[in-house]
Amino acid sequence: MNMLKKIFDGFYSLSYHLVFGLTLFILLGFSWIVVNVRALMKMNLVENTLYFPITSVVWIGLLLFIIFLYLLRLFLPRLSEKHIFIMWTILYVVAGFYLIFNVSSVIRSDAKHVLTAAKAMNLGDYSSLTVVGSYLYKNPHQLGLVTFDRVISWVGLGRTEVFFILYLLITIGINYFQWKITALLFHNTLINKLTLFLSFLFLPLFFFILFVYGSHPGLLCMLMGLYFLLKYENTHKKSQLTVALPALTIGYLIRTNYIIFVLALIAIYLLLFWQDHKIKRLGTIGLICLSLFMGKTGLHTYYQLASGQAIPKGTPMIAYVTMGLRDVSPTRGHWDAYNTKLLDDNQNNQDKAKKQAISDLKVRLKTFRNDPTYALEFFTEKVTGTWAEPTFQSIWSGPQKNRNQEVRTHLLKSIYQQGLAYRLINIFLFIYLMIIYLLSSLYLLYKGLVKCEKFPSFALYPYIFLIGGFLFHLFWETKSQYVYIYVYLLIPTLAQAIASLPPISLKSSKQRL
């Protein structure tokens, strides 16, 4: 028994230090990037990121932001957490309605295709899934989001503005659960307040209310699932688990990339098992896996019965890896329509398409192997374009003049047509991104190497999630809009960093004077 305990303790220690080390390595890498180059997403039809050297304006802004955060640390104790939440919620609602009702209701790209398919299915038309070469035929992984859109379309009579308002409420809900999860993990009022304030200050979350896609509702479901798992750990009430499991399942079905979040939670339960050796930890893992399996099986069974056909295989997943290693788009490794054209070029034969994707992948790997310098340049630019673009395409994903998507006020035109407001927002968000990466890195160094303290296992969830997301998008087709979720979940770490700064007593300073 003692031998088994030593083995489990060894697994835990090795896993913890691996998570800590990889997270620190990634954050230090991101920090190195943002202190050397600033990224700007052009408001063009095609995604194109420009890079600029860091100017004195950015360094001065960084210093002012740090001073602001320190003053915020002194000021926030005067406000209650509830008042901060209400204040920001009112501000978001006012700003959100101003945005929603002053822009075009036209949406585009995948969001448009999914919503169009959802509305058609509500009328009994499943051709987007059954007709060879149609959108869902190529992308059956979108069936969860289609189902979500079908429900909202039915309730909101298909009006896009209803989706925008819903996504505004979802955004507020995301910030709410980030706050509540932080409270359960750290039991520190100042950290709670800082997390709440800084989460709302993360403006990409706000601008994404016009991006009717799966990332926002999926993130809300994941945070809701985590919150109720934490409540279950504290209260052992099964009712908490019966909320957590469906939330995680729905989030995964809406946006399948959130399997990375689920895997992070499974990794945490393994860490807990190696710590306390309780079999119920493995039981919870089993329930999570069973819930996801049943959810996906049920979804596919429903659409098979409704459409009268088997669910198509869709575009081979290996195609997204091949696309993620191509050097065709303006930003390396980004979306370049390879996955869309692959089936067309192979007469919608999935087996032929898969063979071509594998063949093309081997060619790219050979290129990297034969030219390591080029490989380093490729991945450096890919990582920079993905993780250092401060708006995370949240504004680019909104209305564009070139796509006949109207904006009706001078301020919004300045934002969405790359005017002064857009440039100012870009600089502000870049400085905020620098703060997140730099202070998070410094806090991990301080926590792990100076104080030699460990995080509770559940507090590792944003770090394991970040590691998974970084490795995934290092090879997979990427966009900066895919990774805002990982950066947003680092905000509690930033809050801990600010809260750990030594306090300055204004009273004592005056007395010394």
N, C-alpha and C positions, 0 to 999 in steps of 0.2 A: 504493500500500500504506500509506504514511504517512497519507494522507487517510482511509482506511478505519479505521485504528487510532484516529485522532482522533475519528471518528464514534462508534466503539465506546466509547472512553473517555468521550465526552460522554454517551452513553446510560447508562453505568454511574454516572457522577457524578450525573446528574439523578435516576436511579432510586433510588440510595442515599439522597440527601438528601430525596427525596419520602417514602421509607419512614421515615426518621428523623424528619422533620418531622411526618408524620401520626401516628406513634406517640406522639411527645411531646405533640402537641395532644390526642389522645384521653386519655392518662394524666393530663395536667393537668386536663382536663375532669372525669374521674372523681375526681381528688383534690379539686377544688372541690366536687363533690357531697357526698363523704363527710365533709368538714369542716363542712358546713352542715346535713346531715340524716342521721338514722339510720333504716334501714328494718327492719321486723319483719313476717315472714310469719305471719299468723294460722293456727292449726291448724283451719281450717274445711273444709267440703266444697268450697266454691268458693274459688279462689285469691284472696286479698285481702291486700294489703300496706299496713301502717300506717306512717306517718312521724312521727318525733319530732325535736325539736331536740337538738343535741349538748349533753350535760350535763357537769358537772365530773367525774362518775364516769368518763366516757369519756376525757376529757383526762388524768386521773390514770392511768387504765389504759394510755393510749398512752405516757405517760412511763415507766411501769414496764416496759412491753413493750420499749421501746427500750433501757432499762438491761439487761433480760434478754438481748436480742440481743447487746449488747456483751459481757456476761459470757460468753455462749455462744461468742462469737468467741475469748475468752481460754481457755475450757475445752476446746473441741473438739480442739485440737492434741494433747491428751493421749490421745485415743481414735483408733483406726484406723477407716478407712471401713468395713471389714468388721464391726467390733464395733458400730458405730452401726447398720448395716443389720440385723444379727442381733438387737440389742436391740429395735429398733422392730418387726421382724417378729414376735418372740415376743409383744410387747405387743399387736400387731394381732390375732394369732391368738387369744390369750386373750380379748381384748375382743370380737372377732368372734364367737367361739363363744358367749360369754355373750349377745350380742345375738341371734344367729340362733336359739338354742334357748329364748329367752324371749319371742318374739313370734309372732304368728299367721303361718302359712304362706300365708295368702290374699293374693294380689296383685290389682291393679285397673288400670282404664283401658287404655291401649294395650298395656302389658306383658302384661296378662291376655288381651286379644284375640289378640295375637301367639302367646302360649304355647298358648292353646286351639286356634288354627288349626294350630300345629305338631304338637300331639298328635293331632289329627284326621287330618292328612296322613300321619302315621306309621301310621295304620290304613287308609290308602287313601281317605280322605274329603277331597276338594278343594273342597267346596261353598263354603267361605269365599272362594275365589278365583273360582269359576264362577257362583255364584248372584247374580243382579243385586241390588245394594244391600247385599251382605254386606261384611264388614270389609275383606278383601283386594281385593275388587272395587273398593272405593273407594280403597284404599291399597296398590297393587301395589309401591310403593317399599319396602315392608316385607318383601319376599320374601327378601332377604339375611338379615335378622334371624330370620325364620321358619326358614330353613335352619339357622342357628346353633342355634336352640332345638330344632329337630328332632334334631340330633346329640346335644345334651346330654340331651334327654328320653329318647332311646334308650339312652344310656349310664347315665343316672341313674334310669331307670324313671319319669320324669315327676315325681319328688319336688321340690317347690319348694325344700326345704332344700339339695338338691344344687346348685341354681342359686345360692343365697345363698353357699354355701361356695366355689363356683367364682368368684363375683364378689369374694369376699374375697381369693382367690389372685390374681385379675386386678389388684386394687388394689395388692397388694404388687409385682406385676410392673410396673405403671405407674411406681411409685416407683423400682424398680430401673433401668428404662431411662432415666428422667429423670436419675438419678445418673450412669449410664454415658455418656449423651450429653453431659452437662456435662463429664465427665472428658475426652472426646475433643475437645471444643471449646476448653476453656480451660487444660487442663494445670496446674491449680492445686489442690493438695490441700485447702486451706482452703475454697475455693469448692465443691469436691465435697462436703465434710463438711456445710457449711451447707445446700447444696441438698438433701442426703439428709435431714437433720434436719427442715428446714422443709417438705419435701414430705410427710413422714409427719404433720407437725403440721397440715396442711391437712385438717381434719376432715370437710368435705363429701365428700371422696373416700371416707372410711371409711363414713359413713352411707349413701352410695349403694349399698352392697353389697345392700341390700334392694330396690333399684330395678332389676328384671330387665329392662333395656332396652338399647339398642345403644350408648349413649355410652361406657360403660366398656370393653367389649371392642373397640370401634372405636378408642378412644384407645390401648389397648395395642398394637393392630396398627400404628397410625400411628407410634408411638414406636419400635416394633421395626423398622419399615421404615426410618425415619430413621437409627436406630443402624447398621443394616447398610449403608445408603448411605454413611455416614461411614466405616465400616470399608472399604468398597469404594474410597472415595477415597484412603484411606491405604495399602491393600495392593494394589489393582488386581486382586484375586482375583475371578473371575467367580462363584465360589460365593457370595460375599457378596451379589452382585446377584440371584442366584436365590432368595435368602431375602427380600431387600428388596421385590422386585416383588410376589410373592404376598401378603406381609404388607400392603402398601399397598392391594392390590386387595380383599382380604378385609375390611379395615377400612372401605373405601368401600362395599362391598356391604352390610355389616352396618348402617352408618349413613351414608346418602348425603350428609348435611351435611359429612362429612369430605372432600368434594371441595374444600372451602376449604383444608384442610391440604395436599392434593395440589397445588393451584394455587400455594400458597406455596412448595412445593419446586420446582415448575417455574419460578417466578419467580427462585428462588435459582440454578438452573442457567443461566438467562438472564444473570443478573449475572456468574456465573463465566465464561460464554462471552464476554461483553463485556470481562472482565478479561484472560483468557488466550488467547482466540480459538481454543480447541480444539474441533474439530468433534465430538469424543466427548461434549461437554456436550449438544449437540443430539440426539445419538444416545440418550443416557440419557432425555431428555425424550420422545423417540419411543417408547422401550421402556415408559416409565411409562404413556403414553397407550394404547399397544397392549394392555398388560396389563389396564388397566381396561376397555377396550372388549371384549376377549375374555372377561373375567370376567362382565360384565353380559350379554353376548350368550349365553354358555354357561348362565347362570342362567335367563334367560328361555326359552331353547330347552328346557331340562330341564322347566320347569313347563308349557310348552305341550304337550310330549309326554305328560307325566304326567297332566295334566288333560284333554287332548283338545280344548282351546280356546286361542284366542289370548289373550295377556295383555291384560286390559282397560286402558283409558287411565287410569282412576282419576279422582280429583278434580283438576280443572285446577290447575296450580301457581300460576296468577295469583290463585287464591282465597286463598292464604296471604298474598299481598301485600295484598289487599283487607282481610283479617281483621287484618293487622298495622297497618292505618291506621284501624280502627274504634274507636269510643269507647263500647263497650257493656259490656265486662267491668269489674269493680271497679278493675282496673289497666289503664290505657289501652294499646291495642295488643297485649294478651295474648290467649291462646286464649279464644274465646267460642262455640265449636261451629259457627261459620259454615261452615267447610269440611265438617263432618259433615252439615249440613242442606241444603247447596247442591244436591247431587245429588238428595236426596229431594224438594226443592221443584220440581225440574225433571224429575221422572219418570225419574231416572237417565240422562238424555240429556246426554252430556258437552259437546256443542256448545252446547246451550242454557245449560248451567251456566256454561260459559266466557263466553258473551255477557253473562250476568247479572253475573258477577264483574267483568268489564271495565266494565260500566255502573255498578255500585256503586262501583268504584274511581274512575271519572271524577267521580262525585258528591263523594266524599271529597276528591279533589284540588282541585275547585272550591271546596269549603268552606275548605280551607287557603289557597288563593290569595286568597279574599275576606276572610279574617280572619287575617292574619299573627300577631297576638298570640296567638290561640287555637292556631295551628299551633306556635308556640314553646312554649307551655304543654304541649301534647300531647306533643311529642317530648321535652321535658325530663322529664316524668313517666314516659314510656315508658322512657327511658334509665335514669332513677333506679331504677325498679322492676325493671329487668333486671340492672343492673350493681352496684347498691348493696345488694342483699338478701344478707346475709353467709352465710346457710346454703345459698343457691342451691337452695332447696326440697328439700334432701337429707333433712331430717327430715320435712317435709310429705309427701314422696313415700313415706314409710314407713307403718307401721300407724296408722290413725285410729279412734278410738272410735266416731265417727259412722258408720263403714262396717263396724262389727262386726269390726274387726281387733284381736284381743286382744294385750295386753302383760301380762307376769306378775310383774314386780317393781316395787317402789316407785320405784327410780331410773328405770326405763324409762317408767313412767307419768308421772313428773315431766318427762321429756324429750318424750314423744310426746303428752302431754295439756296442753302449754303451762304446765307448772309452773315452779318455781324453777330446776330444772336447765336447762330449755329457755331461760329468760331469761338465765341466766349464760352458756350456750354461745353464744347470740346476741350478747351483748355482747363476749365473747372473740373470736368470729369477725369481728365488725364492726371491732374494733381491729386484728386481723390484716389485714383487708382494707384498712384505712386505711394500715397499714404498707406493704403491697405497692404500693399506688398511689403513695403519697407518696415512699417511698424509691426506687422505680423511676424516677419522674419526675426526682427530684434526681440520681440516678446518670446518667441520660441527659444531663441538662444538664451535669453535671460531665465526663462522658466526651467529649461532642461539642463543647461550647462552651468549656470551661476547658482540658482537656488536648488538644483537637482531635485525638482518636484515632478511628479507624474500627473497627467490628466486622468480624470475618471474615464473608464472605457467608453461610455456613451458620448463624452465630450470629444472623442476622436472622430465622430461621424463626418464633420466637414473636411477633415484631413484625408480620411480614407476615400471619401467621395472625390476630392480634388485629385488624388493620385490616380484613381480610376479614370476620371475624365481627361486628365493630362495624357495618360498612356493611350487611351482610346482615340483621342483626336490627334495624337502624334502620327498615327498611321491612317486613321479613317478620314474620309472627306470632311472638311472642316469649314466653319464660318465663325466669326467672333460672336454672332448671335446665339450660337450653341452653348457658349461657355459662361455667360453672365451668371448662370445659376451657381456655378462653383465659386465665383468671386464674391457673389452676394452672401453666401453662407460663411465667408471669412469675416464678416462684419463683427460677430461676437468676439472673435480673436482680437480685432482692432479695439473693441470696447475694453477688453481685458488689459490690453497694452496701455491704453490711456488711463484706466483706473489704477494701474500699478505705478504711475508716475508719482513722485513724492509731492505731497500737498504743500501749498504755500499759504500760510495764514496771513490774510490782509491785516487783521487786527494786530498781530505781533509785529508786522512790518512797520505799522504806524507807531507802535509803542517804541520801537528802536529809534525811529526818527525823532 
